[in-house]
Amino acid sequence: MIAIRQLTDCFAVAAAPAVDGLKAIAAQGFLTVIDVRTEAEGSSAAAPADLLGAARAAGLSYIHIPATKHDLLTDAVLAQMSVALQAAPGQVLAVCASGQRAAIVWAAATARREPVEKILATLARAGFDLAFLRDDLDAQAHRQHWNDAVPVSSASAATQSQLVAA
């Protein structure tokens, strides 16, 4: 079983599971899996395409938001994560190679609507020392104000389509 780090009442992160681990994840009360790994990532966990079918078989919604370490803080990735967080029902488990990248994407997306200090405290309680992200999270907090005048991006629309399909 994978180690799951609970960040909020309804959001947790972990390393990507093997296909046969998704039933156990569903049994723990998770309803949605958000996978931030890219297709090209090599790991012992199942490929994103394999997790999609297994998640559906386990009764889970599956959302794929591929993000490399270089595009974690891009508008495209964060817009998709924001939409997924707002639309996903119940408990959400976000996965990547270790759980840290998923935590960073959650933190940056959440910084657009919650205080940065609260986010850093939440990460610390879950065992993530990500204080080095403070400036990036502050930038995301201000970015929301810049984005208020911009219409919903195509990335958000793509994520909404994935939620409907799942």
N, C-alpha and C positions, 0 to 999 in steps of 0.2 A: 504494500500500500504506500502511496506517495504521502509525503509530509505536507499538510495543508496549513497555511498561515492565514488566520482570519484577520482581516483588516477592519471590517465593519460588521454590523449585524447581518448584512446580506451580501457581502463581497469578500472573497478570499483568493489567494494566489497559491500556486504550486508548480512543481515541475510537471511537464506534460506526461500524462499517464500512458501506459500501454493500452491497447484496445480493450483487453479484458478487465481493465480497471475502471471503466466507465460505469458499469453496473453498481460497483461499490460507491462511486461518487454520487450516483442517483440515490442510492440507499441512504446516504448521509443527508439527503434533503436538497441537494443542488438541483436546479432546474435548467441552468444554462451554463455552457462552457464557452469561454472566449479564448481563442488560441491566437497568440501574437507571434508565433513562429512563422518563418517563411518556409515555403516548400523545399528550398535548397538546403535547409539545415539538416545536418546529419546528427542523429542522436539515437539512443536506445529506445526512445519512445516512438509511438506510431506517427507516421506522416500525417499532416493535416487532412489530406483526402481520406485516409483510413479512419481518422477520428470522426469525421462527419457521419459516415455510415454507422459506426459503432455508437455514436451519441444518439442518433435517431432510434436505433434498436433498443437503447437503454431508456428511451423516453425523455432524452435531454435535447434542448435546443443547442445548436452549435453555431458559433459566429467566428469567422476567420478574419482577423485583422493583421495581416503580415507586417511586421516591423523589425527592421534590422536595428542594431545599436545606433546607426547613423540617422535614422529617421523617427526615433521615438517621440520627438517633440515637434514633429511637423503637424501642420493644420490637418492634413489628410488623415493621419493616424488618430489624432486627438478628436477630430470631429466624429470619426467612426466609433471611437470608444465612448464618447459622450452620448451618442444616439443609442448605442448598445446598452449602456448603463441605465438610461432613462426608460428604454423599452423592454428590457429583459425582466421577466416575472421572477419573483422570489429570489432564492439564493443563487449567486453567480460565482463560478470558479474560473479565474483567468489563469492560463497556463503559458509557459515558455520553457526554455531549457532548465531554469532553476527556480523561477518564480519572481526573480528580481526585476526583469524587464517588464513583466506584467504589472508589478507594483509601481514601477516608474511611470508607465503609461497611465495607470489609474490615477496616480498622484498628479500628473500634469493635467489630465482632463478634469479632475476634481478641483484643481487650483483655479479653474475658470469660474467656480461658483462657491468655493469654501475658503476660509482663511488658511494661508500657508502654514502658520504655526500649528493649527489643528491637524493638518495633513502630515506634517513632519512628526508630530507626537503619535499619530496613529501608526505611521510606519515604524517608529521606534518601539512601540508596544508590541508590534508583530516581529521584532527582531531585525529590522532593516535599519542600518546606519546610513542614511541617505541625506544627511545634512548638507553635503556638497551640492545638492540640487537646489538649495534655497534660492539662488539668483534665477535659475531657470524656472522655478515654480512662481517666483514673483513676476517674472516676465509673462508667464501664462495667465496669471491673475489680471494683469493689465491688458493682455491680448484680448480677453473677453470684451473689454470695453471697445477695442478697435473693431471686433467682429460684429458688434451689435448692429451695425449698419449694412452688413454683408448678408445676402440671402443664403439659405441652406445650401451647402456645397453638394456636389455630385457624390463625394465620398459618403456623406450622411445618407443620401438617397440609396446608395449601394448597400449600406449596412441595414437600412430599413427593409430593403428587398430580402436580404439574408434572413432577417428575423421572421418575415412573413413566410419564407420558404421552409424554415426550420420547424 
